[in-house]
Structure formats: C-alpha cells, structure tokens
C-alpha cells in the first residue's frame, strides 16, 4: 500500500499534516507501506492531483498495489485516525464484525 500526501508551500495546515504522516508512516514500513510527499506545484503533483481529483490540501491518499485509491483524508489527520486507516488498508485491523464472529 502506498500513502501519498499532497501539500502546498502556501498551505498553513500542510506542515502539521506532514509531521503526523512522517511520524506514523515509518511504523508500518515493515508491513509494506510506502510513503511519498507530493508537492502540488510540481509537474508530478499537477498530474497526480488531476488523476486523483485532489481539490484541497493537505490530502492523504491511500493507494493499493495497482495505484487505485482505497481511501483519503482531507485535512490534517489525527495520529489515531491515520493509524486506524493505515491498519485497515493493510489488513492489520479486524472489523468489529470479524472480531465478534471470527
């Protein structure tokens, strides 16, 4: 799974979002998570923002192995929210249903 964070240099919330992602993402590298910061003003940033319909920054995208979007967070995620979404995306977190009924 790949995590992309879309940021802009004139965004007041982006530095905080980056800090949260840069703190949490490395904890999951051994589970197959990769992380990349995408600057909106670069050609790659413009191309990916168009491809994934990014309308606001910061936006955190979760992509599967085929680069399909699994989920997204718009705005600065909390550490708990980010951890939960990463674990769900990697299949590390069981749903309430599966915990109750196996």
C-alpha positions in Angstrom: 0.0 0.0 0.0 1.2 3.5 -0.8 0.4 6.6 1.1 0.6 9.9 -0.8 0.3 13.3 1.0 -0.5 16.2 -1.2 0.9 19.5 0.1 1.4 23.1 -1.0 4.0 25.6 0.2 1.4 28.3 0.9 -0.9 25.9 2.9 -0.9 26.7 6.6 -2.1 23.2 7.6 0.3 21.2 5.5 3.3 21.3 7.8 1.2 19.8 10.7 -0.2 17.1 8.4 3.3 16.3 7.1 4.6 15.9 10.7 1.8 13.5 11.6 2.3 11.3 8.5 6.2 11.4 8.8 5.8 10.3 12.5 3.3 7.4 11.9 4.1 6.0 8.4 7.6 4.6 9.3 5.9 2.4 11.9 4.3 0.4 9.0 7.2 0.1 6.5 7.7 -3.5 7.6 4.1 -4.2 6.7 4.5 -3.0 3.1 3.6 0.7 3.4 5.4 3.2 1.4 5.1 7.0 1.7 5.6 9.9 -0.6 5.1 13.6 -0.3 3.6 15.2 -3.4 4.1 19.0 -3.9 1.2 20.4 -5.8 3.2 22.9 -7.9 5.5 20.3 -9.5 4.6 18.6 -12.8 4.2 15.3 -10.9 2.0 17.0 -8.4 -0.2 18.5 -11.0 -0.5 15.2 -12.9 -1.3 13.2 -9.8 -3.7 15.8 -8.4 -5.6 15.7 -11.7 -5.6 11.9 -11.8 -6.9 11.6 -8.2 -9.2 14.7 -8.3 -7.4 16.4 -5.4 -9.3 19.6 -4.6 -7.8 20.6 -1.3 -4.5 20.4 0.6 -3.4 18.7 2.7 -4.9 15.4 1.3 -3.7 12.0 2.3 -4.4 9.3 -0.3 -4.1 5.5 0.3 -3.4 3.5 -2.8 -3.5 -0.2 -3.4 -0.8 -2.1 -5.3 -2.4 -1.1 -8.6 -2.5 2.6 -7.7 -6.2 2.6 -7.2 -7.5 4.8 -4.4 -8.6 2.9 -1.3 -9.4 5.9 0.9 -8.5 9.5 1.5 -8.2 12.0 4.4 -8.8 15.7 3.6 -7.2 18.0 6.1 -4.7 17.2 8.9 -5.3 13.7 10.3 -5.0 12.9 13.9 -2.4 10.2 14.8 -5.1 7.8 15.8 -7.2 8.4 12.7 -4.1 7.9 10.4 -3.0 4.7 12.3 -6.5 3.3 12.0 -6.8 3.9 8.3 -3.3 2.5 7.6 -4.0 -0.6 9.7 -7.4 -1.1 7.9 -5.8 -0.6 4.5 -3.0 -3.1 5.3 -5.5 -5.6 6.7 -4.0 -5.4 10.2 -7.1 -4.2 11.8 -10.0 -6.6 12.0 -13.5 -5.2 11.7 -15.9 -5.3 14.6 -17.9 -7.9 12.8 -14.9 -10.3 12.4 -13.8 -9.7 16.0 -17.2 -10.6 17.3 -18.0 -13.5 14.9 -14.5 -14.7 13.8 
